[in-house]
């Protein structure tokens, strides 16, 4: 059962079998913060540029970003919260803002991990952020877990396809599916 701050959701259900549940931490804005920096402020040409910009400075320069652009999700659940950037000085550059946005994504993820009612052995990342080595290393440092990045970044779609194949009898069980992860 989930602890306060995270929710229980159905991961899958095949036929008449009992559903398999997952614990989920919903973070409303992570990659969306980079899109905002790109589209609304023009600080990035594309999200992929964020890794190089974050590495171009030694630290965040005292800049902190709370990306509550759509409220705060897990584990805080404050829908009326709004974003905040603090610590800006005359020496603040776009690199500091981008790095602060990546750090915010990692710290929000760490907040969810702290709310989980169990310990994890590893973190498997997918989606666009999984291509950012700076972010993946920061997640590894903050969670003290190995972070694994798949060859195919859109594993959510692959998971749905695998479950469809499982339902159609292409595999005998989830054990066989686990062996497909690369």
N, C-alpha and C positions, 0 to 999 in steps of 0.2 A: 504494500500500500504506500502511496506517496506521502511524503512529509509536507508540512506547510510550505507553500511557495512553489511547488511543482504539482503537476496534474497527472492523473492516470488516464490513459487512452488505449483504445483497442489497436494493437499493432496489426493483427490479421485474424481472420477466421475462415477456415476452409470447410465448406459443406456443413455437416451437422456436428463437427468437432467443437469443443469448447473454444472460446476466443483466447488468444494470447495477448496479454496486456503489456504495455510499456509505460515507463515513467517519462514524462516530457517536461522540459523547461522551455517555455516560450519566451524568447528574446525578440522583441518587436523590431528593433533596428540595429543591425550590425553592418552588413554590406550596404544597406540603404544609407548609412551615414557617408560612405564613400561616394555613393551616387549623388547625394546632396552636395558634398564638397565639389564634385565634378559638374553637375548640372546647374545647381543654384548659385554656387560661388565661383565656378570656373577655375578651381585650384588644381584640378587634375585633367589631363587629356583623356585618360581612361583609368579604370580601377586598377589595372595591372601595374600602372606607374607608381602606385602607393608603396610597394615594397622598396624600390630604389629611393624614394623620397624619405621614407622612415629611416633607412640606413644612412642617409646623407647627414644626419645630425647625431651627436653623441647621446642625446636624451631628449625628452619632450620639452625642454626649456622651461619647465614649470607650468606648461599648458595642460589643462585637464578638460576633457570633453565628456559630458553626460548626454548621450545621444537619445534623449527621450523625445524624439521627434513625433512619436505617436503614443506617448505615455511610456510607462515602464511595465514590463511583463514580469516573468519569473525572476527571482522569487519575491519581488517587492509588491507587484500588482497595484500600481498607482496610475490609473488611466489618465488622470488629470495632470500628471507631471509633464513638464516641458523641458526641452533641451537647454544645456548650459555649457558655455565655454568659459573657463576662468584661467587666470594667470597670464593673460596677454600683456606683453610689454613692447617697448619700441624695438626690441631685438627679436620679436616673434616673427618667424617666417612660415611660409606655407608648409614647409617640411615638418615643423613642429605641430601644426594643426592636423596634418595627415597622420603623423605618428600618434598623436593623442587619440585620433579616431580608431586606429588599429588597437591601441592599448585598451580603449574602452570596450571594444568587442571582446578582447581576451578577458578583461576583468568581469564583464557581464557573464561570460561563460563560466568563469571561476565562481561567481556568486551562485549560479545554478548548481554547480558541482557541490558546493558547500551545503546546499539544501537537500541533496539526495539522501535518502535513508539507507544508503549502502555505499561501500567503497568500490571504486573502479580499478581495473588493472591496466587499462589502456584507453586511449581516445582515438576513435576513427573519425576523421574529418572528411567532409565532401562539400560539393558546391564550389562557388567561385573563390571563397576564402582559402580553400585547401591549396590553391595555387600560389599563395603568398607565403614564402618560406619564413619571412620575418614574423608574421602572425602565428604560424605553426610552431616556431621555436618559442615564442613568448607563451603560447598555450602550454607547451611542454614544461617550461620553467615555472609557470604559475600553478599548474596542477600537479607537477612532479610525476607526470605520467608520460610514457612513450606515446607519441602522436603518429598515427599511421595515415598516410594519404594514399587513396586508391589510384590505380592507373586511369580508370574512368571516373571523372569527377562527379558525374550525375548519377550517383548510386541510388538515389531515391527512385528514379525511373527504372533502373535495373532491378531493384528490389520488387517493385510492383510487377514487372514482367516475370521475375522468378517465381513469385507467388502464383501468378496466373499459370505458369508452366507446372508448378507443383499441383495445383488444382486439377490440371488436365492429365496428370500422371507422368509427366516428363521426368520427374524425380520421385524417389520414394519417401523423402523426408527432408526436413530442414538441415540435417547433418550433411547431406550431399550438397546443399546450397552453400553452406559455410565454406566448403572447400573451393568454391569458385571465386572467392574474394582475392583480388590481387593488389 
